[in-house]
Amino acid sequence: MAKHMNKAEKQFAMSKIVEGVEKGMTIKLACEYAGLNGDSLYHSWVKTNRVLEAQVKQAKANYSMELLPQASKKEPFKMLQALNPGEYSIMPETAVQVNIDNRPLSEVPSDQLLKALKLLKSDES
C-alpha cells in the first residue's frame, strides 16, 4: 500500500497489523502482512494514534498468554527471562586462576607443571 491511503485503507492496514501481532508476528512482519513496505509508516501512526499503540500492546499480551502454558512446561526459566528481562539471568561462573610460585599457570614451564601434578597425585594416594 502506498503512503497516501484513504481512511478506510488506513483502518484496514491497522487492523491487519494488530491481527498479525496477535498471531505472533513482529511489527515489521505484521506491517508486511498488512501490505505495507517496512514498518516506518506504522511507527509514524503510533506517534499520533494511541489507540493503535494500545491495540498492538494488547495483541502482544494476548499472544503471550496463549504461549504461557506451553512455555512454562517446556522451559520455565527461559519464559521467566523473557517476561522479566534483567531479573532472571544466568551469572557467568567465576574463573579460577591457578598460580605456581606466584606465576599464572599459563607462564609456568610444562616440565614444572608435570612435577607439580605428580606431587599432587602422590599426595592423594
N, C-alpha and C positions, 0 to 999 in steps of 0.2 A: 504494500500500500504506500502511496505517496505521502509526503509530509503534509500536504494540503488535503485534508479529508473533511467531508461534511460531518455534521454532528452524529448522524446515525452510524457512519463508518467508524468514527472515533469510539463511540459507545460499544460497537461490536468488537473492535480491536481490544478495548479494555476488558471486556467480558472474556474474550479468548485468552488474554494474558492471565487473568485470575483463574480461569479453568485450567490452563497449563500448569500454573504453580501448584494448584490443588492436586494435580496428578504427579507432582514431584519434580517438575522441570525447574531449571534455573531461570532467572529472569530473562537472560539472553535467549535461551531456548524457547521460553514461553512467548517472547516477542516474535520470534521467527514463526512459531506455531500460529500466532495471530496475523501473520502476513507482513510483519514489519521487518525492515532491514536493520538488524542490530537492536540495541537497547537504548540508544540515546534519546529517541522520542519518548519512550516510557519514562526515563529519568526527568525529562523536561515536564511531562504531565504530572508526575508525582510532586514536583515542587509547588504546583498550584492546585492540585487535586488531592486533598487529604482523604477523601472517601476512597479513591483508588488505592492509596497507600494502605489504608486500614483493611480494605478487602484483600489485598495481596498478603498482608501480615496474617489475616485470619485464614487465608488459603494455606499458607505455610504451616500454621498451627494445626489445621485440620489434617494435613498430610502427615505431619509429625505424630499426631495422635493415632493415626492408622498404623504407623510403624512401631510405636512403642511396645505393644505386646510381643511382637516378633523379636525386636532388638533386645528387649530386656531378657528374653530367654536365651538368645544366641550369644550375645556379647554385652552383658550388662555394664561392664566397666567402660567400654567404648561409647555406649549410649550415654552414660553419665558425663564422659568427657565432652561429647558433642553438645549436650544440653547445657553444661555448665563449664564453658572454657575457662581454664586457669584454676579451677577449684579441684579438679581431678587430673593430676598429671603424674607421670612416671618420672621419678627423680633418677638421674644417672647415678650409677654406682660410683663410689669414691675409689679412685685408683690408689693402689698401694705402691709406694716406692721402696725398693729394697736397696740398701747400701751395704757395701763391704768396705771396711776401712775408710769410712766416710766418703766413699765414691759411689755414684749411681751405678747400679748393676750393669748398665749398658757400657760403662767405661772400664769395667774390670776385665783383665785378660782371661781368655777362656780356660787356660790351664789352672788359674787360681779359682775360677768358678767350679771346675771339676773337683778340686781339692776340698772346697767348701761343701759341695754336695756329698762327697764321700764321708766327710766328717759328720754331716747331718744324718746320713744313713746309718753310720755306725753308732751314733748316739741313740737312734730309735730302737736298735736291736737290743 
